[in-house]
Structures are given as C-alpha cells and as structure tokens.
C-alpha cells in the first residue's frame, strides 16, 4: 500500500508540472507516442496539442496518426519539425501535406530525411518560407529537384545542411540565391556539383564539405567570405580551393578506402595538398588528419617547398609513426607564430604505409634513411600501439622545431596505448622551460566529426 501511495504521489507531481515543461518533455518522443499521453487523464488530454516540436517517423506513420495530429494540433507556431519517410508514390500525399503543415505553422527548424533512391521533388510552396532558420535535408542519394521556374525564397534561413543529394550547379545556385542571410552551409556527399560558387553569399561564415563517395571527381570551391572550413575528401575526389581569402580556421583530411592505385596518384595528391596549404597561409587555426600529414611527408622527403603559415593554433589527428614525422617537422618549421599545438594520437590513418614505402622506392629513395627526422633520430615503426618512448620523442621533436610555442597538448586514445601516461618522461630542453606540456588519455572516436 505504501508503494502504491508513493507511485500515485509521483504521478501527481509530474502532472502538476506546468504545461510548458510537460510539452518540452514530449518533444523527445515521436508524435504518435506523445498523442497517447492524452489517455492518461483529463489533465493530459490536450497537453500534446501545443508541443513546440513534432517528429514523424515512417515506421509508425499512419493515415490516422497524421489526421489526428493535423486536426488536433492547436499551437500557432512550430519551433521544430522532423520527418523521416521513404518517398514511395503512396507516401507523397503525406509528405506534401506534412511539409505544408510545417510551413504554415512558421516552423523554424525543419529536418527532412528521405532514405531512398526515388526522385524527390520539393512541392512549390516549400520553396517560399520566411520562417525557416535551420533546414536539414537528407535525400538518400536521390535527385533533389527544385521545381522548375520556382524561385527559392528562404529569407530567414541561417543554417542549411544537404546530405546525399544529387544537385546540379544550377539547382545549387537557385537555392543559394534565395538564402540572403545564410551563415552556415553543410554539404555531405552531394554528388554532381562541379562548381560551388559562394561568392554571392555575403554572410556565409562556415562551410562543411564531406565528399567521400567514389564519383565526386573534381570540384571547385569559391568561398571568399567564409571564416571556417571543414573539408573531408576521399582518394577519388579532388576539391580545389579557388578563393577562401577570408579564412581564419580550417580542418582538412583525406580518406583512403582503396589504396592499390596510390603509387600512381601520389604525385597528384602531393600537389593537391600543397595547393590547399597555399590557400590556408593566413589562417590562424588549422587541423590536419593523419593521411593529410603522411602525404605532406612524401612531399617533404622529395624536397618540394612548403608555403609559410601564419597559424597560431595547430591540431594534428594522427598515429605516432615515422611516416608522419617529415610532414610534421616541416609544418612546425614553417609555422613561426605557432603558440599552441594539439596532437590527438590515435591509430586511424587509413592510408596504408606499405604504399608510401613502395612509392618512395619507385622514386629511388633509401627507406632506411629517408624517414629519419632532420635531427637524425630514427623513428622505427610503432606498430598498432604507441609506446611511452615514442611520446617522449614526439614531444622533444615538437620543442626542437618551434620558436614561440606556449603549450603542447597530447591527447592519447586509450585504445592506442600500451603504457600509462605517468610513465612518459617529458624532455626538458634548454630554452623551452616555459612551454606547458600536457599529456592525457581520452576516448577518441574513430569517426569524429570533421
């Protein structure tokens, strides 16, 4: 009996909460479940009708639930609206009706996920919405069709994310022309784009591009107004930075899923990454992945000149091995204003090292000497796990190749270690006593966002 009273008391405490709090809680579950709370008691009967966020999922979507929602929902405005559905022909009426509902309720944050290979044609009315501030569309590698003769007008849109879309240059230009206050643009595997011209997007500050598909080909990026760039490309994509003159921060990496042709394209990759570095000369904050650094190492071994950098904060996400040392040394030496260096050490370089060796052998280099650091230290292969002596050598190399460094942070992936951090001997070099060296372990996610 006492337990029953406590349960009833707990239920009453929840029911006595203000509507705004209960509605906030209901936002975290699909609308179909939120509707069922109306059966709990008279107090709950209309609570869900004004929740600020609505979420529909194809797995539970029915004509009855759609009609129930659209008929009984009484809030004049919807802050967030999320729809996940496969655009089969029989679902098109649902899609159009739900999108129209969201637009008519002045939705601010709209997310549409169409996981299929069907053609997706946006309804005409969708192209004209003055309330949407954040828009996320995932088409599932379908053609996203902006209606012909339809002028896009998303006058309040600040953040746009397009994933797995087949977009022509013309469609992209049409979209951008209707987003005068766009500040943040994300394009993940949007195939068929040849030229991404953002020169007319005067307020755009952040560009996030991920092109890991095999059919990307060449891309030109014209983005003179952006301040922050995140670029994740693949061995089959070759993005070219044409104009990024306002850039202050950049994060770059290249994924290699197929390595067997690397020796034939290694010269091309070196040219590509060095051209990227030239465009990043004035950036104050830079982050490079392990594959990117390994390609820089090849260029350094071959004596290819590197541009000077004005970077003040540099982050390197890589395993600790002699395959990244030449590139790392050159980056440090060509960054005279560097104040902070962060090394996120993890075993996630996807460019196989045997292909680097094979390439250098073809070029006539002696593998026993070419991977040595400039101070003569020999970095033997570290294998799958890092050892404490490798971390000590890494810190020493960093200190020897920098001039204004204030702080070194080495974050070591727990899965990458065969030692305890307290066992690492931090080298003390003359003239570097004021450099703050921080060593710590952490769990670094393999697919950490770029």
C-alpha positions in Angstrom: 0.0 0.0 0.0 2.8 2.4 0.8 4.4 1.7 -2.5 1.1 2.4 -4.3 0.8 5.8 -2.5 4.3 6.7 -3.5 3.6 5.9 -7.1 0.4 7.9 -7.1 2.2 10.8 -5.5 5.0 10.7 -8.2 2.4 10.7 -10.9 0.6 13.7 -9.4 3.9 15.6 -9.1 4.6 15.1 -12.8 1.0 16.0 -13.8 1.2 19.2 -11.7 4.2 20.5 -13.7 3.4 23.5 -15.9 2.3 22.7 -19.5 5.4 24.2 -21.0 7.6 21.7 -19.1 5.5 18.7 -20.0 5.4 19.8 -23.6 9.2 20.1 -23.6 9.5 16.5 -22.3 7.1 15.3 -25.0 9.3 16.8 -27.7 11.8 14.0 -27.2 9.4 11.2 -28.4 7.7 10.5 -31.7 4.4 12.3 -32.1 2.5 9.0 -32.1 3.6 8.3 -28.6 3.0 11.9 -27.5 -0.6 11.6 -28.6 -1.1 8.5 -26.5 -0.4 10.6 -23.3 -3.8 12.1 -23.8 -5.3 8.8 -22.5 -3.5 9.1 -19.1 -6.0 11.5 -17.6 -8.1 14.6 -18.2 -5.1 16.7 -17.2 -3.1 15.2 -20.1 -5.8 15.3 -22.7 -4.7 18.4 -24.5 -1.1 18.8 -23.3 0.5 17.4 -26.5 -1.6 19.6 -28.8 0.8 22.5 -28.3 4.2 20.9 -28.1 6.8 23.1 -29.9 8.5 20.2 -31.7 6.9 17.5 -33.9 8.7 14.3 -35.1 7.2 11.8 -37.6 8.8 8.5 -38.5 7.9 6.3 -41.4 8.0 3.2 -39.2 5.0 4.3 -37.2 3.3 6.8 -39.7 -0.3 6.0 -40.5 -3.1 8.0 -42.0 -4.9 8.0 -38.7 -1.9 9.5 -36.8 -1.4 12.1 -39.5 -5.0 13.2 -39.4 -5.0 13.1 -35.6 -2.0 15.4 -35.4 -3.1 17.9 -38.1 -6.6 18.1 -36.8 -5.9 18.5 -33.1 -2.7 20.4 -33.1 -3.5 23.9 -31.8 -0.2 25.7 -31.5 0.0 28.6 -34.0 3.8 28.1 -34.4 6.1 25.1 -34.6 9.6 25.5 -33.5 11.0 22.2 -34.8 9.6 19.7 -37.3 11.3 16.4 -38.2 10.1 13.9 -40.9 11.7 10.6 -41.7 10.0 8.8 -44.5 10.6 6.8 -47.7 9.0 8.7 -50.6 7.1 5.8 -52.2 4.4 7.0 -54.5 1.7 6.2 -51.9 3.6 8.4 -49.3 3.8 11.5 -51.5 0.4 12.9 -50.2 1.7 12.5 -46.6 5.0 14.2 -47.5 3.3 17.2 -49.2 0.7 17.6 -46.5 3.1 17.4 -43.6 5.6 19.8 -45.2 2.7 22.2 -45.9 1.6 21.9 -42.3 5.1 22.7 -41.1 5.5 25.7 -43.4 2.0 27.1 -42.5 2.9 26.8 -38.8 6.0 29.0 -39.2 8.5 26.3 -38.5 12.0 27.4 -37.6 13.9 24.2 -37.5 12.9 21.8 -40.3 14.5 18.4 -40.9 13.5 16.1 -43.8 15.0 12.6 -44.2 14.1 10.7 -47.3 16.1 7.5 -47.3 15.6 6.1 -50.8 16.7 6.2 -54.4 13.5 7.8 -55.6 13.3 11.2 -57.2 12.3 13.7 -54.6 10.5 16.8 -55.9 10.0 19.5 -53.4 6.5 21.0 -53.6 6.2 24.5 -54.9 5.1 26.0 -51.6 8.2 24.6 -49.9 10.4 27.0 -51.9 8.8 30.0 -50.2 9.1 30.0 -46.5 10.1 33.1 -44.5 10.1 31.4 -41.1 12.7 28.6 -41.6 16.0 29.4 -39.9 17.6 25.9 -40.0 17.0 23.3 -42.7 18.3 19.8 -42.9 17.6 17.6 -45.9 18.9 14.1 -46.4 17.7 12.7 -49.8 19.4 9.3 -49.7 21.3 9.8 -53.0 18.2 10.8 -54.9 17.9 13.7 -57.2 16.6 16.7 -55.3 14.5 18.6 -57.7 13.8 22.3 -57.1 10.6 22.9 -59.1 11.1 24.4 -62.5 10.5 28.1 -62.6 10.3 28.2 -58.8 12.3 30.9 -57.2 13.6 29.8 -53.8 12.9 32.3 -51.0 14.2 31.2 -47.6 14.7 34.7 -46.4 15.4 33.8 -42.7 17.5 30.7 -43.4 20.8 30.8 -41.5 21.9 27.2 -41.4 21.4 24.8 -44.4 22.5 21.1 -44.4 22.1 18.9 -47.5 23.2 15.3 -47.4 23.3 12.6 -50.1 21.7 14.8 -52.7 22.3 14.9 -56.5 22.4 18.6 -57.1 23.3 20.3 -60.3 25.2 23.6 -60.3 22.0 25.3 -61.4 19.9 23.9 -58.6 22.6 24.9 -56.0 22.8 28.4 -57.4 19.0 28.7 -57.3 19.0 27.6 -53.6 21.8 30.0 -52.6 20.2 33.0 -54.4 17.1 32.6 -52.1 19.1 32.5 -48.9 20.4 36.1 -48.3 21.2 35.6 -44.6 22.8 32.1 -44.8 25.6 31.8 -42.3 26.4 28.0 -42.2 26.3 25.6 -45.1 26.9 21.8 -44.9 27.2 19.6 -47.9 27.7 15.9 -47.3 28.2 13.7 -50.4 26.2 16.0 -52.7 27.2 14.4 -56.0 27.1 16.1 -59.4 28.2 19.5 -58.1 31.1 20.8 -60.2 31.5 24.4 -59.0 30.4 25.5 -55.6 30.3 29.3 -56.0 29.5 31.0 -52.8 30.8 34.5 -53.8 27.3 36.0 -53.6 26.6 34.5 -50.1 27.9 37.6 -48.3 27.0 36.4 -44.8 28.2 32.8 -45.1 30.9 32.1 -42.5 31.1 28.3 -42.1 31.4 25.7 -44.8 31.4 22.0 -44.0 32.0 19.7 -47.0 32.3 16.0 -46.9 32.9 14.2 -50.2 33.7 10.6 -49.6 31.8 9.0 -52.5 33.7 7.4 -55.4 32.1 9.6 -58.1 32.8 13.0 -56.8 35.6 13.9 -59.3 36.9 17.4 -59.4 35.2 20.3 -57.5 35.9 24.0 -57.4 35.2 25.8 -54.2 34.8 29.6 -54.5 34.0 30.9 -51.0 35.6 34.3 -50.4 33.6 35.2 -47.3 33.8 32.1 -45.2 35.9 32.1 -41.9 35.7 28.4 -41.1 36.2 25.4 -43.5 35.8 21.7 -42.7 36.8 19.6 -45.7 36.8 15.8 -45.7 37.6 14.4 -49.1 38.5 10.9 -50.5 41.1 9.4 -52.8 38.7 9.8 -55.7 37.7 13.4 -55.1 39.9 16.4 -55.7 38.4 19.6 -54.4 40.2 22.8 -55.4 40.1 25.8 -53.2 39.8 28.7 -55.6 39.1 31.6 -53.3 39.0 31.4 -49.5 40.6 34.7 -48.8 38.8 35.4 -45.5 39.5 32.0 -44.0 40.7 32.0 -40.3 40.1 28.4 -39.4 40.3 25.1 -41.4 40.1 21.4 -40.8 41.2 19.0 -43.5 41.6 15.3 -44.0 41.6 12.8 -46.9 40.1 9.3 -46.6 41.6 6.3 -48.4 39.4 3.3 -48.7 41.1 1.8 -51.8 44.9 2.1 -51.6 46.2 0.0 -54.5 46.3 2.8 -57.0 48.1 5.2 -54.6 51.6 4.9 -56.1 50.2 6.1 -59.5 48.4 9.1 -58.0 50.8 10.1 -55.2 52.3 13.0 -57.1 48.8 14.3 -57.7 47.9 14.1 -54.0 51.0 15.9 -53.0 50.3 18.7 -55.5 46.7 18.9 -54.2 47.5 19.2 -50.5 50.3 21.7 -51.1 47.9 23.9 -53.1 45.5 23.7 -50.2 48.2 24.8 -47.8 48.9 27.8 -50.0 45.3 28.8 -49.7 45.5 28.4 -45.9 48.5 30.5 -45.4 46.7 33.3 -43.5 44.5 31.0 -41.3 45.2 31.2 -37.6 43.7 27.9 -36.6 44.4 24.7 -38.6 43.6 21.0 -38.1 45.0 18.2 -40.2 44.3 14.4 -40.3 46.9 11.7 -40.4 46.5 10.8 -44.1 47.0 14.5 -45.0 50.2 14.7 -42.9 51.5 11.4 -44.5 51.1 12.9 -48.0 52.9 16.1 -46.7 55.7 13.8 -45.5 56.2 12.4 -49.1 56.5 16.0 -50.4 59.0 16.9 -47.7 61.2 13.8 -48.4 61.2 14.7 -52.1 62.3 18.3 -51.3 59.1 20.0 -52.5 58.9 23.5 -51.0 56.1 24.3 -48.5 54.4 27.6 -48.0 54.9 29.6 -44.8 51.9 29.6 -42.5 50.6 32.2 -40.0 48.9 29.6 -37.9 48.8 30.2 -34.1 46.9 27.1 -33.1 47.6 23.8 -34.9 46.0 20.4 -34.2 47.2 17.1 -35.7 45.0 14.0 -35.6 47.3 11.1 -36.3 49.0 8.0 -35.1 52.6 8.4 -33.9 54.9 6.9 -36.5 57.9 7.8 -38.7 55.5 8.1 -41.6 54.2 11.4 -40.3 57.4 12.9 -38.9 58.8 14.6 -42.0 55.5 16.3 -42.7 55.0 17.2 -39.1 58.5 18.7 -38.8 58.1 20.8 -41.9 54.7 22.1 -40.7 56.2 23.2 -37.4 59.2 24.8 -39.0 57.0 26.7 -41.4 54.8 28.0 -38.6 56.9 30.6 -36.9 54.0 32.2 -35.0 52.7 28.9 -33.6 51.6 29.3 -29.9 49.6 26.1 -29.2 49.9 22.6 -30.7 47.5 19.8 -30.0 48.2 16.2 -31.1 45.3 13.8 -30.9 47.2 10.5 -31.1 45.1 7.6 -32.4 45.6 4.7 -34.8 43.2 5.8 -37.6 45.4 6.7 -40.6 43.7 4.8 -43.5 46.5 5.3 -46.0 48.5 2.0 -45.8 52.1 2.6 -45.0 53.4 0.0 -47.4 52.1 2.1 -50.3 54.2 5.1 -49.0 57.3 2.9 -49.0 56.6 1.5 -52.4 56.2 5.0 -53.9 59.5 6.1 -52.4 61.3 3.0 -53.6 60.0 3.7 -57.1 61.3 7.2 -56.8 64.8 5.8 -55.8 64.8 6.7 -52.1 66.5 4.6 -49.4 63.9 3.6 -46.9 66.4 3.2 -44.2 67.4 6.8 -44.3 64.6 8.9 -45.9 62.1 8.5 -42.9 64.6 9.9 -40.4 63.9 13.2 -38.8 66.1 16.2 -39.5 67.9 15.9 -36.2 69.0 12.3 -37.1 66.6 10.5 -34.8 65.4 7.2 -36.3 61.6 6.5 -35.8 61.1 2.8 -36.0 57.7 1.6 -36.9 55.4 2.0 -34.0 53.0 -0.8 -35.0 49.4 -0.9 -33.8 50.2 0.6 -30.3 52.2 3.6 -29.2 54.9 3.3 -26.6 56.0 5.8 -23.9 59.3 6.4 -25.7 57.5 7.4 -28.8 55.6 10.1 -26.9 58.8 11.3 -25.3 60.5 11.5 -28.7 57.4 13.3 -30.2 57.4 16.0 -27.5 61.2 16.5 -28.0 60.7 16.8 -31.8 58.0 19.4 -31.3 60.0 21.5 -28.9 63.1 21.4 -31.2 61.1 22.6 -34.2 59.1 25.5 -32.8 60.1 29.0 -31.6 57.1 30.7 -29.9 55.2 27.7 -28.6 53.4 28.3 -25.3 51.5 25.0 -24.9 51.7 21.4 -26.2 48.7 19.1 -25.6 49.0 15.4 -26.4 45.7 13.5 -26.2 46.3 9.8 -26.4 43.5 7.4 -27.4 43.1 4.8 -24.6 42.8 2.1 -27.3 46.1 3.1 -28.8 48.3 2.8 -25.7 50.5 0.1 -24.1 51.6 2.3 -21.2 50.5 4.7 -18.5 50.8 8.4 -19.1 52.7 8.9 -15.8 55.4 6.7 -17.2 56.2 9.2 -20.0 59.3 11.2 -19.5 58.7 14.8 -20.6 62.0 16.1 -22.0 63.5 19.3 -20.6 65.3 21.2 -23.2 67.3 24.5 -22.7 65.2 27.4 -23.7 61.9 25.5 -23.5 61.2 25.5 -19.8 58.3 27.9 -20.1 56.4 25.6 -22.5 53.4 24.0 -20.9 53.3 20.3 -21.9 50.1 18.5 -21.1 49.7 14.7 -21.6 46.4 13.0 -21.0 44.3 10.0 -22.2 40.9 10.1 -23.7 38.5 8.1 -25.8 38.8 9.4 -29.3 36.1 8.4 -31.7 37.3 6.9 -34.9 34.7 8.8 -37.0 35.0 12.1 -35.0 33.3 14.9 -36.9 35.4 16.8 -39.4 
